[in-house]
Amino acid sequence: MKSRYLNIGFAGIIIGSTLLFSCTKNDNDDFFPPGDVPPTAGGFNSSKEIAPTNLIAYWNFNNDNILDSVSNTTGTNAGMTFTAGLKGKALTGNPDATKKAYATAIPSDAIKNMKQYTVSLWVNTPQNTGATGLFSLGNTQGFWANINMFFENGGTTTNARFKTIFADNGVEFDTGVPTINNAFNNWTSYTATYDGAGNFRSYVNGSLVGSNTRAGLGDVRFLNLGPIVFGALHFMTVPSSTAATGAQDWAGYLPGKLDEVRVYNRALTAIEVSALSILERQGR
């Protein structure tokens, strides 16, 4: 009797192992060659693979300058420095807001002619003081720029309030002011998109945090294009980049780091935005 139980037990092990193998053998998503990195959703293995023909501006700040590596044009640095970034180096502000540190770039023809767009960037900064611009595509005659991505007032030491204001033909839209947990002193990605069909979206770390849809809108219409401004709202440059207003006492300058700024001439899909955030964080 004892040997019969042993034989049954041994047979059970064999059968169980066979079933386990047969259940997992065809699930090839988990099988990667040694050293290979799993692709993200959409099958992307590198940030370079995401909409490469639509990437029309890219600032990585690795050469201690404000170089757009797509148009090969260099902007102007007004008091910012270059320190260790998410990848390579980052454009870095001054914690002393009285120094009024920011940088600017002249938009290329490709940016001027966008009909839809995506702006993606990374920030690692202490808590902001005052409304603090990250990226603005200026309007020389408007209070707000054509594209505004910034930290709103009212953040805490742990939570930021991220805001985007979009303009079409001088009419402004926004996607609300979501509170972003643990956004300070950590690398955080922010992305804003417009799809040319009335849909504005804002993402944080690849996840949708705000949207606004306006019926009847089509291709975006920029007005009175001014400079691109990094690290401040466009009216906080010296002198102001817009005739509509000067510096505001409720606004400030980025005290931390800005890196991997990309502009696409179409709205990336939700999968592409997520993949870009994941891949860039991984240094891919």
C-alpha positions, 0 to 999 in steps of 0.5 A: 500500500505504501508504494502505491501511494508513493507512485500516485504522489509521483504521478501527481507531481508529473501531471501538475508540472506538465499542467503548469508548463502548458499553462505558461508556455504560450504566455510569451509576454513574460519571456525576454532574452537575457538583458532585454528590456520589456517594451512599453504599451504600444511596443515602444522600446525607446523615447526616440520611437515615439512619433519621430516624424512629428518631433519638431523641437527638443531641448535636452540641455546637455551641452550647457546651452538652450539648443533645440537639437531639431532646428539646430537653433540656440536660445538665450539663457537669462541667469539659469545654470546647468546641473545633473538632470533626469538624463544628462544635464538639466536647465536649473533655476535660482532659488532666489527669485529676486535673481529672475532666472529664466531662459528663452528661445525663438519658435521655429517655423515648424512650431509657428505652423502647428495645427495641433501639438504636444508639449512634454517636459520634466521638472524636479523642483522645491515648492514654488513661490507664486505662479511659476512658469515651466513652458510658455509659447508667448503672445506679444499682445496677450496677458496669457501666452498661446500655451502656458504650463505652470505651477499655480499658487497654493501648493504645499511642501508635498503637493503641487497645483499644476495648470495649463492654459491654452489659447486659440485665436486669443480665446483661452481654455484650461483643464482645471487645476489638479493637485499633484501628490509628491510633485516637489523634489521628485522628477515629474513629467508634465504633458499638454496636448491639443488634437486639432478637434477641440480637445485639450488634455493635461497629463502628469507622469503619463496619466490624464489629470485634466481635459477640456473639450470645446465644440467647433474648434479645429486647427489651433490658431496662434496669435502674435507669437512671442518667444518660448519661455522656460522657467517663468511665465511670459510676462515675467521676462525682463522686459516683459515678453508681452505688451499686455502686462508687466511682471506680476507680484503673484508670479515667480521663477522656477527654483529647480530643474527643467529637462527633456522638453519636447514639442510635437506637431500633433497630439500624442495618444494616451498610450504614447504619452504614457510610454514617453513618460515611462521610457524617459524615466528609465533613461531610454 
